[in-house]
Amino acid sequence: MLTLLKNANIYAPNHVGQGHILIAGEKIVYMGADLPELASPLDVAIHDVGGATITPGIIDGHAHITGGGGETGPSSRVPPMFFSSFTRAGVTSVVGVLGTDDLTRNTQTLVTQAYGLREEGLSAWCHTGGYHVPLTTLTGSARGDIVFLDPVIGVGELAISDHRSSQPTLDEFLRIASEAHVAGLMTGKAGIVHCHMGDGDRGLAMVEQAIKTCEIPARVFNPTHVNRNKPLFEQAIMLARHGCYIDATAFPDGHVDPGISAADAYLQFKAAGCRTDRFTISSDGGGCLPAFDKEGNLTRFGVGLSQTLPDTLAELVRAGVELSEALAPLTSNVADLLKLRHKGRLAVGMDADILVLGNDLSVRDVMARGQWHVRDQNPVRLGTYEEL
């Protein structure tokens, strides 16, 4: 099946302007201002979007696709996210992680869930390991998992500066980073260590020390949740000057304090003169969002949602950021960090992961890998058990 999207205002994410996009299978095969001439025998589904804005699909670089939580016992384990909770939020690619519970949930279940999401129409990858050292792996090493398991692209989310972490030493941290980096070289994958940042007073000190100590490129060290409190974010700004990508979490309402929103984090990052192409935003979707007192007792918790990503996009635009710039931390920047070479941009040869946005920048239509998943804000394809 060929699909032609006509009369679109194209953001790729740079603003291309008015044009048309032709899709064959899972790929974009034409994009331009001239309407392509197609032979009449061809079976072409034509969709006139009437000047609506078209963008790349969102890449959620941090989601608990098998569910998160577990901090207050078995009943507090968050169930896996529904398939349509990704697509309705405009997420067409996702990277799964393990968190506090990397024992009853493991790399085996994470890889299997990634394959399941692929079968249902998304693009999905994952990291090996979790909060703790030694890492939970499938082959026996992080390097082996990245090299031999197709969906595995890095290590994470490895917890530091958090009372739930295994308190890794600098030597342990460097050894894990070395495994990830070398595996990335061997495969062309991202080969990063995606670091969960807690509220501990040490903040990013271990990452800063690692960069100063070793020869491993700074891009391998990828801290997330850096906007969870203001002192940590100030450290993250300094760390970015070494060449790291930093990842802000799009917290849902009620879970921002004592930190700052992902949108405000981007604005402050830019105002500090940092390279905005090294800034990404993820959802922590499916993850528990706990808050603890000084003795480690849980005081509140919630659940991360992928919907916070398009909400953050709209918030950035309302703050005066051009749409093309606001899209980058959700699309092209993530693709560059994770070396997802066919994702994050609209161009000939790229995967047909496309959003049609409404006038208020809400997600109206979603195409993933050339297939419609959401039309007029309603899912037209559901996950296997959602249909039941």
N, C-alpha and C positions, 0 to 999 in steps of 0.2 A: 504493500500500500504506500502510495505517495500522499503527502499532506502538504498543502500550500496554505500558509498564513499570509493573508493579504492586508495591505494598508495598516501597517504596524508602525508605531513610534518606538524604534529599536534602541535599547540600551544594552551594550554588549560586554562589560558594563559601561564602557565609554559611549557617549551619545552618538549614534550613527545617524539618526534622523528617520524620516519616513522611508519605508521599504517593504520588501516581501521576503519571506523565508520559505524555502522548499526543503522538505524532509523526506528522506528515503530510508525506510527501516528505522534504525536508531540514530542516524547521522543527519547533520545539516549538509545538504549538497549544493545549495545556492542561497545567497543572501545579497540583495542589492535593491537599487531604486527602480530598476526596470522590471516590469512584470514578465516572468519567464513564459515563453511560448511552449506549450506542452501538446504533444500529439494527441489527437482525439481518442485513439484506442487505449490510452493510458488510464488506469483507474486512479483518479486523483480526488481526494477529499479536500474541498476548498472551504476555508474558514476566513471570512472577512471580519477582522477584529475592529473595524471602524475607527482606526486612529488610536486605539488603546495602546498603552505602554507595555512593551514586551521586554523581559529581562532574562538573564540566566537563572536556572533553578538555584535555590539556596543549598549550600553545603554545610551541614551541621557536623562540625569536627569533634564533638564531644557529647555523646548520648549513651545512656544506659539501656541498650537495646534488649538486654535480658532482665532489666529491672535493677534497682539499687536498694539502698536502705539496709535494714537489719540491725540498726543500732540499739533498739530496745527489745530485741527478741525476734523469734521467727515470724510472729504475726505482723511485724513492721517491715517485712521485705516487700518492696514495691514490685508489683507484677510487670511483665514486659509491656511496652507501649503498644497500643493499637496501631496497625499499619497506617490507617487514615489520619492518625494524629500527626504523622510526618507530612503526608501529602497535602492535607488541608492547610498546613502552615507553609506550604511552598517548598518544603525540603525534598529534594530529589536525590541527594547523596547524603550518606550518614556514616560516621565512624563510631563504632561501639567501644565502650571501655568497661572495665570492672572497677569497683570502688572498695569500700570498707570490707564487704563480703567477697573475698576472692578465694573462699574455701568451698562453700556450698554452691557458688557459681564459679566457673573456671573458664580457661581458654577454650576447652572443648565446646562448652555450651555457647560461648560467644561466637566462635567460628561458625557453628551450626546455625545460630540465629542470623548471622550475616548472610549465609547462603540462602536461608529462608526468605529474607527480605529481597534478595536478588531474584529469587524465583517469582516473587509477587510483583516485581517490576521496578524496585528501587535499585540504586547503585549503593553497595554497602561494603565497608571494610571494618577492621577492628585493630586494636592494639593487644599485645600479649602482656601478661603480668597483671598487676593491680596495685593496691596500696602498699603491699608488703614485700620485704626481702626475707628469704629467697623468693624470687618471682614464681608465680604459678604459670607453668608453661605446658605445652603439649609434647614437644619433642625432647624436652630436658634442658633447653637453653633458649634464651631470647633470640640469639643469632639463628639457631635452627628454625624457630617458629617463623621468623621473618623470611628466611630463605626458602623454606619448604612449604609454607602454607600461604596460598594465594591471597586470602583476605587480610593477612596480618602485615601491617606496614610500619609498626613501631612498637614502643614499650609504653604502657601507661594504664591508668593514671597512677604513677608512683607518688606516694604521699611523703611530703617533707613539711617540717614546721607545723605538725599536727599531732595531737595526743593519740590519734588513732593509727599513726604510722608505726613502722617497726624501728624508727630512729636509725636510719642507715648512716654508716660512717662515710666520710669523704671517699675512701678507697672503694667501698662497695658501690657508691654512686658513680664513680668514674668507670668502674668495671662494667656496669650496666650500660653507661653511655657508649663505651667502646664497642660493646656487643651490638648495640643498635646501629651505630655509625658504620661499622664494617659490614654488617648485613645490608645496610642501605646501599653501600658501594657495590656489593656483590649482585644486587638485584635491580637497582634503579628505583627502589622504593624510598619512602621518606626517611626511614631510619632515625626517627627522633625519639627522645624521652619526654613524654608528655607528663609534666609534673603537677600533681595536685598540690595547691598551696593552701595550708591551713592558717589559723589565726595565731600561730606561735610567734613569740617575740623575735625568733631568729629570722623570720621572713625568708628573703631570697639569699641569705648569706652563703648557704651551701652552693647554690648555683653560681654566684659571683666568684667564690673560691675555686670552684671547678674550672671555670673559664680561665682564671688567672694561672691555674696550676698545670693544665694539660694542653695538648695540641689538638684536641677534638674541636671542630668548628662550633662556634657559638650557636648556629642555627639548630644544632642537635638538641639543645636544651630549650624546652618549650613549656614555660609555666602557664598554668590556667587558674581561673578564679582570682586573678590578680587584683580585681576591683572589689574584693570582699571586705577590705577595710582600707582606709586612706593611707596609713603608713606603708602598707604593702604595695599599694599602687605607686606611691612615690619611688619606692625601690625599683619597681618594674620599669618605670620611665628611665631610670639610670641604667638598668640592665639592657634595655633596648638599644642603648648607644653602643653596646658591645657587638651587636649584630643578631641578637635573639628576636624571634617572633614572640609576642606575648598575646595571650588569649583572655579576653574578658568574657564573663558569664552574663547572659541576659536574664537576670533574676526576675521572677514574677513579682507582681505587686505584693507588698508586705514582707518581702525578703531582701530588700536592698540594704537597709540600715544594718550595721554601721558603715557600710561601704558606699559605693556610688554606682549609678546605673551604667550599663554598657555604653549607652549613648553619651553620657557625660564623660565617661572614661575616654572615649574616642576624642571628644572635643578637647579635653585636657592634654591628651597625648599629642594631638596636633599642635596645640598652643605651645607645648614645650619644645617644638621644633624637631620632633622625632619623625622617622620615616613611617608614613602612614601605611605603606605597603607591607609593613611588618606587624600590623595590628589585625587580629581576627576576633570574631565574636561567635560563641557557641551557646547552646541552650542548657546543657546538663539535663536534657530531657530524660524523664524516667528515673532520675536520681533523687534521693532524699535530700532535702535542704535543711539540715539540722542546725540548731544553735545550742551551745553548751555553756554552762556556768564555769567558774574557775576550777571546780572540782570534777569537771567532766560529766556532770549530770545534764541530760537533755532537757532543754527548756521549751523548745518548739521545733516543729518540722513541717515541711511541705513537700511538694513534688515539682521537679523541673518540667517545663513544657516547651515544645518546639515552637509554639505560637508566639513566644516572646521574641523570636527572631524577626518576623515581619513587623511586629509591633515596634521593635527597636529601629528598624529601617524607617518607618514612618516618623518616629520620634526624632531621628537625625535630620530628616528633611524639614520637619517643622522648626527645627533649631537653625535652619538656614544652610544646611549642607546640601550641595547639589546631588541629585539622585545618583549620578554616575559615581561620585565619590562615596556616597553612603552605601552603595551596593558592594563595593570592593571587599570590606571586611567579612562579608557573608558569602562571597563568590570567588573572585579571582585571587585574593590574598590567600584564602584557605587552599585553593587548588595549587598555588605555587609552593606553599609550605609542605603540603602533603604529596607533592609531585604527581598529582592527578592530572595528567597532561591533556586529557580530552574533556575536562570539566571546568566550570567556572567562567566560561566565556562563550559568546555566540559568534561563530565564524564557520566557514566551510571546513568540514572535516571534524568538527567538534560534535560531541554527543548532543542529541536533541533533548536537552533538559531545559524547559522553557516555562516561564510564568507570564500570564496575562494579568495585569494589575488594573484595579478599578481607579476611579478618579481620586479616591481617598487613599490610594496605595494599598488597599486590601487585596488579598490574593483572590482573584476571580477564577482563573483557569490554570491548571497545572498539567504539563506534559513531562513525563519522565521516560527517557530512552525511546522517544518517538511515539509513545502511547498516552492518550488522555487519561488522567486519574481523577481530576476534579474539573467540573464544568459548572459555571455560574455558582461557585462556592459549595457545590454539592458533590460528594464523592461518587464517581461512576465506576470505580474499582475499589473493592475492599479486601482486607486481609482474609485469609482462609477462614478463620473462626469468627471474624466479624460478620460474615455472611450468614452465620447460624444464629 
